[in-house]
Amino acid sequence: MTSGLQKFSELPYERPNLDTIEAAYKDITKRFIAATTADEQNNVIRDWNALRSVHLVMKTRQQ
């Protein structure tokens, strides 16, 4: 029985769109500054971590 997971070497590589990444980080920064509660800031930090994780995997995959 297979788990449906791919090996890291089998993951497709997609060149990241730097304009999209920059816009996403600017949006996250604005949302963090505008947050009025710690919970809102925590949610923004979770979004930032998710975005960062995706790009770290892409960077690792490229090497």
mmJSON file of the N, C-alpha and C atoms, coordinates in Angstrom:
{"data_MODEL":{"atom_site":{
"group_PDB":["ATOM","ATOM","ATOM","ATOM","ATOM","ATOM","ATOM","ATOM","ATOM","ATOM","ATOM","ATOM","ATOM","ATOM","ATOM","ATOM","ATOM","ATOM","ATOM","ATOM","ATOM","ATOM","ATOM","ATOM","ATOM","ATOM","ATOM","ATOM","ATOM","ATOM","ATOM","ATOM","ATOM","ATOM","ATOM","ATOM","ATOM","ATOM","ATOM","ATOM","ATOM","ATOM","ATOM","ATOM","ATOM","ATOM","ATOM","ATOM","ATOM","ATOM","ATOM","ATOM","ATOM","ATOM","ATOM","ATOM","ATOM","ATOM","ATOM","ATOM","ATOM","ATOM","ATOM","ATOM","ATOM","ATOM","ATOM","ATOM","ATOM","ATOM","ATOM","ATOM","ATOM","ATOM","ATOM","ATOM","ATOM","ATOM","ATOM","ATOM","ATOM","ATOM","ATOM","ATOM","ATOM","ATOM","ATOM","ATOM","ATOM","ATOM","ATOM","ATOM","ATOM","ATOM","ATOM","ATOM","ATOM","ATOM","ATOM","ATOM","ATOM","ATOM","ATOM","ATOM","ATOM","ATOM","ATOM","ATOM","ATOM","ATOM","ATOM","ATOM","ATOM","ATOM","ATOM","ATOM","ATOM","ATOM","ATOM","ATOM","ATOM","ATOM","ATOM","ATOM","ATOM","ATOM","ATOM","ATOM","ATOM","ATOM","ATOM","ATOM","ATOM","ATOM","ATOM","ATOM","ATOM","ATOM","ATOM","ATOM","ATOM","ATOM","ATOM","ATOM","ATOM","ATOM","ATOM","ATOM","ATOM","ATOM","ATOM","ATOM","ATOM","ATOM","ATOM","ATOM","ATOM","ATOM","ATOM","ATOM","ATOM","ATOM","ATOM","ATOM","ATOM","ATOM","ATOM","ATOM","ATOM","ATOM","ATOM","ATOM","ATOM","ATOM","ATOM","ATOM","ATOM","ATOM","ATOM","ATOM","ATOM","ATOM","ATOM","ATOM","ATOM","ATOM","ATOM","ATOM","ATOM"],
"id":[1,2,3,4,5,6,7,8,9,10,11,12,13,14,15,16,17,18,19,20,21,22,23,24,25,26,27,28,29,30,31,32,33,34,35,36,37,38,39,40,41,42,43,44,45,46,47,48,49,50,51,52,53,54,55,56,57,58,59,60,61,62,63,64,65,66,67,68,69,70,71,72,73,74,75,76,77,78,79,80,81,82,83,84,85,86,87,88,89,90,91,92,93,94,95,96,97,98,99,100,101,102,103,104,105,106,107,108,109,110,111,112,113,114,115,116,117,118,119,120,121,122,123,124,125,126,127,128,129,130,131,132,133,134,135,136,137,138,139,140,141,142,143,144,145,146,147,148,149,150,151,152,153,154,155,156,157,158,159,160,161,162,163,164,165,166,167,168,169,170,171,172,173,174,175,176,177,178,179,180,181,182,183,184,185,186,187,188,189],
"type_symbol":["N","C","C","N","C","C","N","C","C","N","C","C","N","C","C","N","C","C","N","C","C","N","C","C","N","C","C","N","C","C","N","C","C","N","C","C","N","C","C","N","C","C","N","C","C","N","C","C","N","C","C","N","C","C","N","C","C","N","C","C","N","C","C","N","C","C","N","C","C","N","C","C","N","C","C","N","C","C","N","C","C","N","C","C","N","C","C","N","C","C","N","C","C","N","C","C","N","C","C","N","C","C","N","C","C","N","C","C","N","C","C","N","C","C","N","C","C","N","C","C","N","C","C","N","C","C","N","C","C","N","C","C","N","C","C","N","C","C","N","C","C","N","C","C","N","C","C","N","C","C","N","C","C","N","C","C","N","C","C","N","C","C","N","C","C","N","C","C","N","C","C","N","C","C","N","C","C","N","C","C","N","C","C","N","C","C","N","C","C"],
"label_atom_id":["N","CA","C","N","CA","C","N","CA","C","N","CA","C","N","CA","C","N","CA","C","N","CA","C","N","CA","C","N","CA","C","N","CA","C","N","CA","C","N","CA","C","N","CA","C","N","CA","C","N","CA","C","N","CA","C","N","CA","C","N","CA","C","N","CA","C","N","CA","C","N","CA","C","N","CA","C","N","CA","C","N","CA","C","N","CA","C","N","CA","C","N","CA","C","N","CA","C","N","CA","C","N","CA","C","N","CA","C","N","CA","C","N","CA","C","N","CA","C","N","CA","C","N","CA","C","N","CA","C","N","CA","C","N","CA","C","N","CA","C","N","CA","C","N","CA","C","N","CA","C","N","CA","C","N","CA","C","N","CA","C","N","CA","C","N","CA","C","N","CA","C","N","CA","C","N","CA","C","N","CA","C","N","CA","C","N","CA","C","N","CA","C","N","CA","C","N","CA","C","N","CA","C","N","CA","C","N","CA","C","N","CA","C","N","CA","C","N","CA","C"],
"label_alt_id":[null,null,null,null,null,null,null,null,null,null,null,null,null,null,null,null,null,null,null,null,null,null,null,null,null,null,null,null,null,null,null,null,null,null,null,null,null,null,null,null,null,null,null,null,null,null,null,null,null,null,null,null,null,null,null,null,null,null,null,null,null,null,null,null,null,null,null,null,null,null,null,null,null,null,null,null,null,null,null,null,null,null,null,null,null,null,null,null,null,null,null,null,null,null,null,null,null,null,null,null,null,null,null,null,null,null,null,null,null,null,null,null,null,null,null,null,null,null,null,null,null,null,null,null,null,null,null,null,null,null,null,null,null,null,null,null,null,null,null,null,null,null,null,null,null,null,null,null,null,null,null,null,null,null,null,null,null,null,null,null,null,null,null,null,null,null,null,null,null,null,null,null,null,null,null,null,null,null,null,null,null,null,null,null,null,null,null,null,null],
"label_comp_id":["MET","MET","MET","THR","THR","THR","SER","SER","SER","GLY","GLY","GLY","LEU","LEU","LEU","GLN","GLN","GLN","LYS","LYS","LYS","PHE","PHE","PHE","SER","SER","SER","GLU","GLU","GLU","LEU","LEU","LEU","PRO","PRO","PRO","TYR","TYR","TYR","GLU","GLU","GLU","ARG","ARG","ARG","PRO","PRO","PRO","ASN","ASN","ASN","LEU","LEU","LEU","ASP","ASP","ASP","THR","THR","THR","ILE","ILE","ILE","GLU","GLU","GLU","ALA","ALA","ALA","ALA","ALA","ALA","TYR","TYR","TYR","LYS","LYS","LYS","ASP","ASP","ASP","ILE","ILE","ILE","THR","THR","THR","LYS","LYS","LYS","ARG","ARG","ARG","PHE","PHE","PHE","ILE","ILE","ILE","ALA","ALA","ALA","ALA","ALA","ALA","THR","THR","THR","THR","THR","THR","ALA","ALA","ALA","ASP","ASP","ASP","GLU","GLU","GLU","GLN","GLN","GLN","ASN","ASN","ASN","ASN","ASN","ASN","VAL","VAL","VAL","ILE","ILE","ILE","ARG","ARG","ARG","ASP","ASP","ASP","TRP","TRP","TRP","ASN","ASN","ASN","ALA","ALA","ALA","LEU","LEU","LEU","ARG","ARG","ARG","SER","SER","SER","VAL","VAL","VAL","HIS","HIS","HIS","LEU","LEU","LEU","VAL","VAL","VAL","MET","MET","MET","LYS","LYS","LYS","THR","THR","THR","ARG","ARG","ARG","GLN","GLN","GLN","GLN","GLN","GLN"],
"label_asym_id":["A","A","A","A","A","A","A","A","A","A","A","A","A","A","A","A","A","A","A","A","A","A","A","A","A","A","A","A","A","A","A","A","A","A","A","A","A","A","A","A","A","A","A","A","A","A","A","A","A","A","A","A","A","A","A","A","A","A","A","A","A","A","A","A","A","A","A","A","A","A","A","A","A","A","A","A","A","A","A","A","A","A","A","A","A","A","A","A","A","A","A","A","A","A","A","A","A","A","A","A","A","A","A","A","A","A","A","A","A","A","A","A","A","A","A","A","A","A","A","A","A","A","A","A","A","A","A","A","A","A","A","A","A","A","A","A","A","A","A","A","A","A","A","A","A","A","A","A","A","A","A","A","A","A","A","A","A","A","A","A","A","A","A","A","A","A","A","A","A","A","A","A","A","A","A","A","A","A","A","A","A","A","A","A","A","A","A","A","A"],
"label_entity_id":["1","1","1","1","1","1","1","1","1","1","1","1","1","1","1","1","1","1","1","1","1","1","1","1","1","1","1","1","1","1","1","1","1","1","1","1","1","1","1","1","1","1","1","1","1","1","1","1","1","1","1","1","1","1","1","1","1","1","1","1","1","1","1","1","1","1","1","1","1","1","1","1","1","1","1","1","1","1","1","1","1","1","1","1","1","1","1","1","1","1","1","1","1","1","1","1","1","1","1","1","1","1","1","1","1","1","1","1","1","1","1","1","1","1","1","1","1","1","1","1","1","1","1","1","1","1","1","1","1","1","1","1","1","1","1","1","1","1","1","1","1","1","1","1","1","1","1","1","1","1","1","1","1","1","1","1","1","1","1","1","1","1","1","1","1","1","1","1","1","1","1","1","1","1","1","1","1","1","1","1","1","1","1","1","1","1","1","1","1"],
"label_seq_id":[1,1,1,2,2,2,3,3,3,4,4,4,5,5,5,6,6,6,7,7,7,8,8,8,9,9,9,10,10,10,11,11,11,12,12,12,13,13,13,14,14,14,15,15,15,16,16,16,17,17,17,18,18,18,19,19,19,20,20,20,21,21,21,22,22,22,23,23,23,24,24,24,25,25,25,26,26,26,27,27,27,28,28,28,29,29,29,30,30,30,31,31,31,32,32,32,33,33,33,34,34,34,35,35,35,36,36,36,37,37,37,38,38,38,39,39,39,40,40,40,41,41,41,42,42,42,43,43,43,44,44,44,45,45,45,46,46,46,47,47,47,48,48,48,49,49,49,50,50,50,51,51,51,52,52,52,53,53,53,54,54,54,55,55,55,56,56,56,57,57,57,58,58,58,59,59,59,60,60,60,61,61,61,62,62,62,63,63,63],
"pdbx_PDB_ins_code":[null,null,null,null,null,null,null,null,null,null,null,null,null,null,null,null,null,null,null,null,null,null,null,null,null,null,null,null,null,null,null,null,null,null,null,null,null,null,null,null,null,null,null,null,null,null,null,null,null,null,null,null,null,null,null,null,null,null,null,null,null,null,null,null,null,null,null,null,null,null,null,null,null,null,null,null,null,null,null,null,null,null,null,null,null,null,null,null,null,null,null,null,null,null,null,null,null,null,null,null,null,null,null,null,null,null,null,null,null,null,null,null,null,null,null,null,null,null,null,null,null,null,null,null,null,null,null,null,null,null,null,null,null,null,null,null,null,null,null,null,null,null,null,null,null,null,null,null,null,null,null,null,null,null,null,null,null,null,null,null,null,null,null,null,null,null,null,null,null,null,null,null,null,null,null,null,null,null,null,null,null,null,null,null,null,null,null,null,null],
"Cartn_x":[0.836,0.0,0.884,0.61,1.409,0.676,1.46,0.864,0.445,0.817,0.465,1.45,2.452,3.452,4.542,5.009,6.098,7.427,8.457,9.796,10.171,11.053,11.475,12.027,12.791,13.4,12.361,11.153,10.088,9.195,9.372,8.555,8.925,7.937,8.254,8.843,9.758,10.335,9.633,9.214,8.603,9.396,9.842,10.577,9.612,9.994,9.098,8.983,7.808,7.569,7.904,9.023,9.496,8.547,7.848,6.886,5.734,5.281,4.197,4.649,5.864,6.4,6.55,7.094,7.279,5.929,4.944,3.613,3.018,3.211,2.681,3.343,4.657,5.347,4.952,4.745,4.291,2.898,2.025,0.681,0.73,1.559,1.684,2.218,3.189,3.738,2.672,1.887,0.802,-0.225,-0.575,-1.559,-1.042,0.259,0.845,0.813,1.195,1.203,-0.211,-1.19,-2.574,-3.276,-2.691,-3.338,-3.482,-4.628,-4.904,-4.883,-4.743,-4.678,-3.542,-3.14,-2.102,-2.589,-3.868,-4.417,-4.312,-4.624,-4.501,-3.044,-2.128,-0.706,-0.263,-0.742,-0.398,-0.874,-2.07,-2.584,-1.722,-1.28,-0.41,0.928,1.448,2.722,2.579,1.446,1.203,1.219,0.576,0.589,2.004,2.773,4.164,4.972,4.81,5.54,5.157,3.876,3.435,4.055,4.052,4.653,6.15,6.814,8.255,8.578,7.766,7.992,7.94,6.968,6.838,8.094,8.588,9.744,11.028,11.124,12.297,12.338,11.186,11.144,11.559,11.065,11.444,12.943,13.501,14.929,15.722,15.318,16.002,15.898,14.73,14.483,15.358,15.641,16.439,17.874,18.388,19.806,20.123],
"Cartn_y":[-1.18,0.0,1.248,2.172,3.392,4.521,5.448,6.564,7.708,7.652,8.725,9.883,9.778,10.831,10.63,11.751,11.683,11.792,11.238,11.445,12.894,13.429,14.811,15.003,14.046,14.152,14.113,13.674,13.587,14.833,15.717,16.927,17.818,18.371,19.242,20.561,21.101,22.4,23.47,24.514,25.664,26.889,27.64,28.863,29.847,30.359,31.277,32.615,33.192,34.507,35.536,36.229,37.139,38.306,38.763,39.851,39.403,38.179,37.638,37.464,36.964,36.762,38.095,39.081,40.407,41.009,40.884,41.415,40.708,39.398,38.637,39.079,39.272,39.717,41.136,42.011,43.373,43.341,42.486,42.348,41.846,40.846,40.292,41.354,42.14,43.196,44.226,44.65,45.615,45.046,43.771,43.14,43.05,42.769,42.669,44.029,45.075,46.419,46.859,46.482,46.885,46.049,44.921,44.046,44.783,44.607,45.311,44.394,43.09,42.146,41.155,40.532,39.504,38.327,37.987,36.89,37.204,38.444,38.834,38.744,39.199,39.113,37.658,36.8,35.374,34.77,35.153,34.644,35.107,36.352,36.866,36.132,35.892,35.162,33.749,33.104,31.768,31.836,32.869,33.043,33.261,34.073,34.337,33.044,32.256,30.987,30.035,29.991,29.118,29.561,30.859,31.387,31.1,31.319,31.078,29.591,28.722,27.28,26.85,27.371,27.028,27.449,28.639,29.133,28.438,28.025,27.26,25.904,25.281,23.994,24.199,25.263,25.547,25.768,26.536,26.817,25.529,24.685,23.415,22.527,22.522,21.688,22.122,23.418,23.97,23.48,23.289,22.96,21.579],
"Cartn_z":[0.0,0.0,0.0,-0.902,-0.962,-0.252,0.272,1.02,0.109,-1.171,-2.083,-2.031,-1.179,-1.074,-2.117,-2.646,-3.608,-2.882,-3.494,-2.989,-3.278,-2.466,-2.667,-4.077,-4.547,-5.882,-7.0,-6.7,-7.708,-7.742,-6.778,-6.755,-7.943,-8.617,-9.751,-9.262,-10.022,-9.691,-10.506,-9.83,-10.482,-10.095,-11.092,-10.789,-10.116,-8.934,-8.231,-8.965,-8.914,-9.49,-8.411,-8.583,-7.54,-7.299,-8.328,-8.145,-7.245,-7.443,-6.623,-5.177,-5.004,-3.659,-2.94,-3.64,-3.036,-2.629,-3.496,-3.179,-1.961,-1.869,-0.736,0.567,0.555,1.769,2.149,1.169,1.472,2.098,1.56,2.115,3.554,3.796,5.143,6.107,5.658,6.509,6.852,5.872,6.116,7.081,6.898,7.779,9.211,9.354,10.691,11.385,10.659,11.229,11.599,10.772,11.007,12.079,12.442,13.433,14.76,15.364,16.626,17.848,17.595,18.717,18.479,19.554,19.448,18.599,18.705,17.893,16.402,16.03,14.62,14.172,15.01,14.676,14.545,15.436,15.347,14.034,13.594,12.315,11.147,11.202,10.143,10.164,11.345,11.467,10.9,11.134,10.56,9.029,8.478,7.018,6.501,7.226,6.837,6.861,7.911,8.007,6.88,6.526,5.433,4.11,3.853,2.626,2.593,3.706,3.801,3.582,4.129,3.982,2.519,1.803,0.384,-0.379,-0.092,-0.824,-0.41,0.836,1.259,0.555,0.389,-0.31,-1.766,-2.39,-3.779,-3.892,-2.937,-2.965,-2.809,-1.877,-1.651,-2.88,-3.496,-4.685,-5.842,-5.927,-7.015,-6.934,-5.741,-5.556,-5.935],
"occupancy":[1.0,1.0,1.0,1.0,1.0,1.0,1.0,1.0,1.0,1.0,1.0,1.0,1.0,1.0,1.0,1.0,1.0,1.0,1.0,1.0,1.0,1.0,1.0,1.0,1.0,1.0,1.0,1.0,1.0,1.0,1.0,1.0,1.0,1.0,1.0,1.0,1.0,1.0,1.0,1.0,1.0,1.0,1.0,1.0,1.0,1.0,1.0,1.0,1.0,1.0,1.0,1.0,1.0,1.0,1.0,1.0,1.0,1.0,1.0,1.0,1.0,1.0,1.0,1.0,1.0,1.0,1.0,1.0,1.0,1.0,1.0,1.0,1.0,1.0,1.0,1.0,1.0,1.0,1.0,1.0,1.0,1.0,1.0,1.0,1.0,1.0,1.0,1.0,1.0,1.0,1.0,1.0,1.0,1.0,1.0,1.0,1.0,1.0,1.0,1.0,1.0,1.0,1.0,1.0,1.0,1.0,1.0,1.0,1.0,1.0,1.0,1.0,1.0,1.0,1.0,1.0,1.0,1.0,1.0,1.0,1.0,1.0,1.0,1.0,1.0,1.0,1.0,1.0,1.0,1.0,1.0,1.0,1.0,1.0,1.0,1.0,1.0,1.0,1.0,1.0,1.0,1.0,1.0,1.0,1.0,1.0,1.0,1.0,1.0,1.0,1.0,1.0,1.0,1.0,1.0,1.0,1.0,1.0,1.0,1.0,1.0,1.0,1.0,1.0,1.0,1.0,1.0,1.0,1.0,1.0,1.0,1.0,1.0,1.0,1.0,1.0,1.0,1.0,1.0,1.0,1.0,1.0,1.0,1.0,1.0,1.0,1.0,1.0,1.0],
"B_iso_or_equiv":[0.0,0.0,0.0,0.0,0.0,0.0,0.0,0.0,0.0,0.0,0.0,0.0,0.0,0.0,0.0,0.0,0.0,0.0,0.0,0.0,0.0,0.0,0.0,0.0,0.0,0.0,0.0,0.0,0.0,0.0,0.0,0.0,0.0,0.0,0.0,0.0,0.0,0.0,0.0,0.0,0.0,0.0,0.0,0.0,0.0,0.0,0.0,0.0,0.0,0.0,0.0,0.0,0.0,0.0,0.0,0.0,0.0,0.0,0.0,0.0,0.0,0.0,0.0,0.0,0.0,0.0,0.0,0.0,0.0,0.0,0.0,0.0,0.0,0.0,0.0,0.0,0.0,0.0,0.0,0.0,0.0,0.0,0.0,0.0,0.0,0.0,0.0,0.0,0.0,0.0,0.0,0.0,0.0,0.0,0.0,0.0,0.0,0.0,0.0,0.0,0.0,0.0,0.0,0.0,0.0,0.0,0.0,0.0,0.0,0.0,0.0,0.0,0.0,0.0,0.0,0.0,0.0,0.0,0.0,0.0,0.0,0.0,0.0,0.0,0.0,0.0,0.0,0.0,0.0,0.0,0.0,0.0,0.0,0.0,0.0,0.0,0.0,0.0,0.0,0.0,0.0,0.0,0.0,0.0,0.0,0.0,0.0,0.0,0.0,0.0,0.0,0.0,0.0,0.0,0.0,0.0,0.0,0.0,0.0,0.0,0.0,0.0,0.0,0.0,0.0,0.0,0.0,0.0,0.0,0.0,0.0,0.0,0.0,0.0,0.0,0.0,0.0,0.0,0.0,0.0,0.0,0.0,0.0,0.0,0.0,0.0,0.0,0.0,0.0],
"pdbx_formal_charge":[null,null,null,null,null,null,null,null,null,null,null,null,null,null,null,null,null,null,null,null,null,null,null,null,null,null,null,null,null,null,null,null,null,null,null,null,null,null,null,null,null,null,null,null,null,null,null,null,null,null,null,null,null,null,null,null,null,null,null,null,null,null,null,null,null,null,null,null,null,null,null,null,null,null,null,null,null,null,null,null,null,null,null,null,null,null,null,null,null,null,null,null,null,null,null,null,null,null,null,null,null,null,null,null,null,null,null,null,null,null,null,null,null,null,null,null,null,null,null,null,null,null,null,null,null,null,null,null,null,null,null,null,null,null,null,null,null,null,null,null,null,null,null,null,null,null,null,null,null,null,null,null,null,null,null,null,null,null,null,null,null,null,null,null,null,null,null,null,null,null,null,null,null,null,null,null,null,null,null,null,null,null,null,null,null,null,null,null,null],
"auth_seq_id":[1,1,1,2,2,2,3,3,3,4,4,4,5,5,5,6,6,6,7,7,7,8,8,8,9,9,9,10,10,10,11,11,11,12,12,12,13,13,13,14,14,14,15,15,15,16,16,16,17,17,17,18,18,18,19,19,19,20,20,20,21,21,21,22,22,22,23,23,23,24,24,24,25,25,25,26,26,26,27,27,27,28,28,28,29,29,29,30,30,30,31,31,31,32,32,32,33,33,33,34,34,34,35,35,35,36,36,36,37,37,37,38,38,38,39,39,39,40,40,40,41,41,41,42,42,42,43,43,43,44,44,44,45,45,45,46,46,46,47,47,47,48,48,48,49,49,49,50,50,50,51,51,51,52,52,52,53,53,53,54,54,54,55,55,55,56,56,56,57,57,57,58,58,58,59,59,59,60,60,60,61,61,61,62,62,62,63,63,63],
"auth_comp_id":["MET","MET","MET","THR","THR","THR","SER","SER","SER","GLY","GLY","GLY","LEU","LEU","LEU","GLN","GLN","GLN","LYS","LYS","LYS","PHE","PHE","PHE","SER","SER","SER","GLU","GLU","GLU","LEU","LEU","LEU","PRO","PRO","PRO","TYR","TYR","TYR","GLU","GLU","GLU","ARG","ARG","ARG","PRO","PRO","PRO","ASN","ASN","ASN","LEU","LEU","LEU","ASP","ASP","ASP","THR","THR","THR","ILE","ILE","ILE","GLU","GLU","GLU","ALA","ALA","ALA","ALA","ALA","ALA","TYR","TYR","TYR","LYS","LYS","LYS","ASP","ASP","ASP","ILE","ILE","ILE","THR","THR","THR","LYS","LYS","LYS","ARG","ARG","ARG","PHE","PHE","PHE","ILE","ILE","ILE","ALA","ALA","ALA","ALA","ALA","ALA","THR","THR","THR","THR","THR","THR","ALA","ALA","ALA","ASP","ASP","ASP","GLU","GLU","GLU","GLN","GLN","GLN","ASN","ASN","ASN","ASN","ASN","ASN","VAL","VAL","VAL","ILE","ILE","ILE","ARG","ARG","ARG","ASP","ASP","ASP","TRP","TRP","TRP","ASN","ASN","ASN","ALA","ALA","ALA","LEU","LEU","LEU","ARG","ARG","ARG","SER","SER","SER","VAL","VAL","VAL","HIS","HIS","HIS","LEU","LEU","LEU","VAL","VAL","VAL","MET","MET","MET","LYS","LYS","LYS","THR","THR","THR","ARG","ARG","ARG","GLN","GLN","GLN","GLN","GLN","GLN"],
"auth_asym_id":["A","A","A","A","A","A","A","A","A","A","A","A","A","A","A","A","A","A","A","A","A","A","A","A","A","A","A","A","A","A","A","A","A","A","A","A","A","A","A","A","A","A","A","A","A","A","A","A","A","A","A","A","A","A","A","A","A","A","A","A","A","A","A","A","A","A","A","A","A","A","A","A","A","A","A","A","A","A","A","A","A","A","A","A","A","A","A","A","A","A","A","A","A","A","A","A","A","A","A","A","A","A","A","A","A","A","A","A","A","A","A","A","A","A","A","A","A","A","A","A","A","A","A","A","A","A","A","A","A","A","A","A","A","A","A","A","A","A","A","A","A","A","A","A","A","A","A","A","A","A","A","A","A","A","A","A","A","A","A","A","A","A","A","A","A","A","A","A","A","A","A","A","A","A","A","A","A","A","A","A","A","A","A","A","A","A","A","A","A"],
"auth_atom_id":["N","CA","C","N","CA","C","N","CA","C","N","CA","C","N","CA","C","N","CA","C","N","CA","C","N","CA","C","N","CA","C","N","CA","C","N","CA","C","N","CA","C","N","CA","C","N","CA","C","N","CA","C","N","CA","C","N","CA","C","N","CA","C","N","CA","C","N","CA","C","N","CA","C","N","CA","C","N","CA","C","N","CA","C","N","CA","C","N","CA","C","N","CA","C","N","CA","C","N","CA","C","N","CA","C","N","CA","C","N","CA","C","N","CA","C","N","CA","C","N","CA","C","N","CA","C","N","CA","C","N","CA","C","N","CA","C","N","CA","C","N","CA","C","N","CA","C","N","CA","C","N","CA","C","N","CA","C","N","CA","C","N","CA","C","N","CA","C","N","CA","C","N","CA","C","N","CA","C","N","CA","C","N","CA","C","N","CA","C","N","CA","C","N","CA","C","N","CA","C","N","CA","C","N","CA","C","N","CA","C","N","CA","C","N","CA","C","N","CA","C"],
"pdbx_PDB_model_num":[1,1,1,1,1,1,1,1,1,1,1,1,1,1,1,1,1,1,1,1,1,1,1,1,1,1,1,1,1,1,1,1,1,1,1,1,1,1,1,1,1,1,1,1,1,1,1,1,1,1,1,1,1,1,1,1,1,1,1,1,1,1,1,1,1,1,1,1,1,1,1,1,1,1,1,1,1,1,1,1,1,1,1,1,1,1,1,1,1,1,1,1,1,1,1,1,1,1,1,1,1,1,1,1,1,1,1,1,1,1,1,1,1,1,1,1,1,1,1,1,1,1,1,1,1,1,1,1,1,1,1,1,1,1,1,1,1,1,1,1,1,1,1,1,1,1,1,1,1,1,1,1,1,1,1,1,1,1,1,1,1,1,1,1,1,1,1,1,1,1,1,1,1,1,1,1,1,1,1,1,1,1,1,1,1,1,1,1,1]
}}}
